[in-house]
Amino acid sequence: MEAMETSDYFESYEDLDVHKLMLQDGPRNRAYKDAILSNKNEFKDKVVLDVGAGTGILSVYCAQAGAKTVYAVEASNISRIAEQIVRENKYEDVIKVLNKKVEDVILPEKVDIIVSEWMGFYLLHEAMLDSVIIARDKFLKPDGLMFPESATLYSVPCSVPSMYEYWQDVDGVSMQHLGMKIRENASKKPLTEIVTPEALLCDPEVVIWLDLREVTLDDIKSIEMRHVAVANKQGQYQGICLWFTCTFPSVVTEPFTLSTEPEEPSTHWKQTVIVLPTSIQVEGGSPIAYDITLTRSEENNRRYAIEVTMLDPDEVEHPEYCPCHLTKCILVRAMLEKYEKDEMPNMPDK
């Protein structure tokens, strides 16, 4: 069963529409291109490993940056097209396409840099990060670089009007019963759609931050985080929105970032939404408490099960400086402000 799932995964990347979608994602391409070509001194005459090379675009960027050798590892048959792309760009003396899983690859040398576009929906979907970690531990020199070098997954309560308000009036017909059934189905599988900044009800919270130079396979087996968010406006609490950012190393400028947050230009990842079974009216200053858990599926280790548990904000511990309107938090803020004021030295009169 597991072998079949792995085979299906790689076969899915032989679908040209998948690569068309990724290659038409301008923010994705530009983030990698800028990060690589702005670090030419790091790539010049270096050995690079591209994990999950696909059609080879990242390998070509590395060659353009002056890499001596690029090992473009791609397990699916799209590697045949990658070979043509390499020849088309006249880098066949630099880029070596290897049609294997990276776990099965044997290289004649250690590499200076690992490049990979491994991120799936809500960052971890498809679990390609496993292959990057294995490649890092097997091939990367101790002082080697990772592109990207870190990744962060965020969550934030949001409105989901496409799953609620839309069904109240479909061209003059109320279809709320159908909307309820659609939400029931959506609760079993997260949605992938564009979320507008206006739909966000709170400031985002970090679910997990990954240092790609140190993260282990055990670190990403199961992730659990409790959030106590505070609504910064009135709205309908109808779901949890997830997005991620990735950071690339840079020795000459600020680190380059690829972001899929709603305020940034849209990418093919869009955002991920976990739809709640009911819509809850919240006011500005209202606390929203929930647990979010991502657990690797036992049936398919390339997928994660996502669970959101709604909590009673009165019954969970709040952050020390929680700005919500609950009495206990107002009292704590007042005490902290008084303490800070009393601790400050008296200024002499002028």
N, C-alpha and C positions, 0 to 999 in steps of 0.2 A: 504493500500500500504506500509506504513512504517513498519507494523508488518511483512509483507511478506519479506521485505528486511532484517530485523533483523533475521528472521528465516533462510533465505538463507545464511546469514553471518555465523551463527553458524553451519549450516549444512556443509558449505564448510570446516570446521575444523574437520569433521568426515572422510575426505578423507585422507587415510593413506599416500598417496604420499606427501601431504603437510607436515606432520610430519617427513617423511623420509628426505625431503629436508632440514628442519630445523635442525634435529638431525645429519645430515651429514655435517653441517656447523661448522667446527672445530673452527675458530676464534670466532664465536658466543658463542659456548659452553665454550671454555676456558676463555673467558672474564668474564662470570658469575661465573664459577667455581673458578677462581683465586680471584675475588673480594669477593666472599662469604667465601671461606676457608681461605683466608688471614686475615679475620676479625672475627676469631673464638671467640675472647673475646666479640665482639658485639652480636654474635648470641647465645652464651652459655646461656642456661636456659631461652631464650627469646621466645616470641610468635610472629610468622611470618604469614603474609598473602601473598599468591602467587596468584596474579590476572591473570586469563587466564592461568591456570597451564598446559593445554595441556596434554602431556603424563607424566608430573610430574618430569621432570629432575631437574628443579630448586628447587622444594620442597625437593628432595632427597639431593641436595647439602646443603640446609639449615639444614636438619637433620644431615648430616655428620659433619656440623660445630657445632653441639651441641644444636640446638634449642629444647626447651621443647615441643612446639606445633607448627605445621604448618598447617594452613587452606589452602588447595589447592582448589581453586574455579575454576571450569571449566563448562561452560554452555552447551557445546556440549557433545554428547555421547562418545567422546573419553575419557571421565572421567572413563568409565568402564575399559579401558586399563590402565589408570593412577592408578586405584586401584590395578590392577595386578602387576604393576611395583613397587608400594609401598610394597606389600607383598613379591615380588621377592627380594627386598633389605632389608626386615625384619625391616621396619620402620612403621608398621601399628599401633604401640602404640604412634607414634609421629605425623604422617601425617594423617589428616582427609580430605578426598576428598569430596567436596560438589558440586553436579551436579546442579548448579543454576547460573543465572546471578548474578554478584556481587552486582548489584543494588537491588536484591531481598533477599540477604543473611542477616540473623540475627546471629550475633556472641555473645557468652556469655561474651565476654571481649574485651577490647581494645587491639591493637597489638603494639609491639615494632618496627617492621620492615615490610615494604611492598616491596615485590620483584615482578617484572613483566617484561616480554619481550613483550612489547606492540608496538614496533616500526614497522611501515609498510614501503612500498616503499616511497621514499622521506620523510621519518620519519612519516608523518601524515596520509598517506593512511590507510584506514580502521577505523580510528578514535577511536582506542582502548584506546587512552590516556584519553578519556572521562571517561571510567570506572575506570581507575586508580585514576583520580582526585576525583571522587565520593567516591571511597573506602578510599582514604586518608582523606577526610573531615569527613567521617562517622566513621572510625575505628582507625586511627593512633593516638597514644598518642602525646601530644604536643611536646615532645622531641624525637619523633620517627625518624627512618632513612628510606630513600627511595633508593632502588637499581634498576635502576640507579637514581642518584640525579639530573642530568642535561643532557640536550641534545641540540645539535647545528646543524642547517641545513645550508649548504654552497651552493653557486652557483659560476660557473665560465664559461666564454665563451670557446667553444671547437670546434674542428673539428669532423666531423662524417663521416669518409670515407666509412663506410658500407652503408650510404644513398646517397653518392654522387659519389666518385671516382670509387667505385665498378662497377657502371652501365655504365661507359664509355667504358669498355672492358670486356665483360663476355665471356671468352674463345674465343676471336677473333671477337665477335659480339657486336656492340654498342647498348645499350639498355637504353639510356638516357631518352627516352620518358616514358618508364616503371618506371624508377627511379623517375621521376617527379611525376607520379601518386602515387607511394608508399610514397613519401614525403608528398603529400597532405593528404593521410590517416594518416600518422604519426603525422601531425600537430594537429590532433583532439584528439590524445591520446599519452601521453609521452611513450617513449621507456624504457624498462628495459634491459640494456646490460652492458657488461664490457667495461669501457673506459680506455684506456692506459694513463699513465702519459704524454706521448709524445703528446697526442691529446689536452692537456690543453694549452690554449693560454695566460692565465693571472694567477695572484695569486688569490686564492679564496676569496670571500666576504661572510660575515655572513648574511643570510636571517633572521634567528630568533634564539635566545638563550632562552631556557626554563629552569627555576629553578623548578624542580618537587616538591619542598616543598611549592611553592607559586603560581604556574601558575593556572589560573582559566579557566573555560569553555569559558568565553567571550574572553579571550586572544587568543584563537585558532580558533575563528569563521572565521576571515579573516585576512590575513597577506599581507602586501604590502611593498616592499622595492625598492628603486632606487639605482642602482649601476653604478658607473663610473669606469670601470676597464681599465687597461693599458696593452696592449699586450707586453709580454716580449720576443717575437720572431715573425718571419714571419710565416704566416700560413693562412688557410682558416677558416673563422668564419662561422660556419654552425649550431651551436646549443648552448644550455645552459645545462651544466652538473650539477646535484644536488647530494649531498651525505650528510651523517650525521655522527656525533660522539656522543657517550654517555659516561658520566663519573660516576664512582661509588665511594662512600665514602671510605676513608681509614684513620685509626688513626695511622698506623705504617709506612706506605710508601707513596710514591706519589700516587695520585688517579689512579685507574685502568680505562682504556679507551677501549671502543669498537668503532672501526672506520671502515667506509665503503668507505674511500677515495681511489682514484685509486692507490696510492702508497702502500697501505696496502694489505695484503693477501685478496683474493677475498672472499666475503660472498654470501649467497643466495639472499641478497638484491641487489647485484651488484651496478650499479649506474642508476640514472634516467636521461634521455636526452629529452629535448624539442627541436625538429628539426625545424630549420628556413626554410622558403620557398625558400630562395636563398642563395648561397654561396658568401661570401664577402672576398676578399683578404685584409689582414691587414699586416702592417709592425711592427717591433719592435718599441715600443713607441707610437703606435696608440691608441687613447682612444676609448673605446667601452661602450656606454651608453644604459641602458635598464631598464625598470620597470618589476618586477616580482611580481605577485599576486597569492595567494592561497586562494580560497574562498570555504567554505563548500557548497556542492551541496544541492539545495533545494529538488531535487528528491530523493536523497539517502544521508542521513546525515553521512554515513560512508565513503564518498568519497569527494575529493576536486577537484575543477576545477582550473587548472594552466594556467595562461596567461602570456606571455612574450611580451612586447611592445618594439620594437626597437626605439631608440631615436637618434636624431642628437646630437653628442657630442658637437658641437659648441653652441647649444642652451640650455644646462643644466649647472647647477652650478657644478664645480669640487671641490674635496677636497682641503684643504688649501695647502698641500704639494704634489699635483698631479704631478707625474713624466712624464706625457705625453708630446708629442712634439708640442702641440698647442702653438702659440705665447703667448696667455694670461697666460698660466701656466708657461712658461719659464720666463716671466717677473715677475710673482708673486714669483717664486723661487729665482730669482736674488735679488728682493727687500728684501725677508725674510733673505737670506744669508747675505746681506749687513747690515741689521738691527742687526742680531745676532753678526756679526763681530764688528760693532760699539759699541754694548753693552758690549762686553768683555773688561775687564780692560787691560790696557797696562802692559805687563810683564817687569820688570826691566832688564836691560842688565846685563849679568854676567861679 
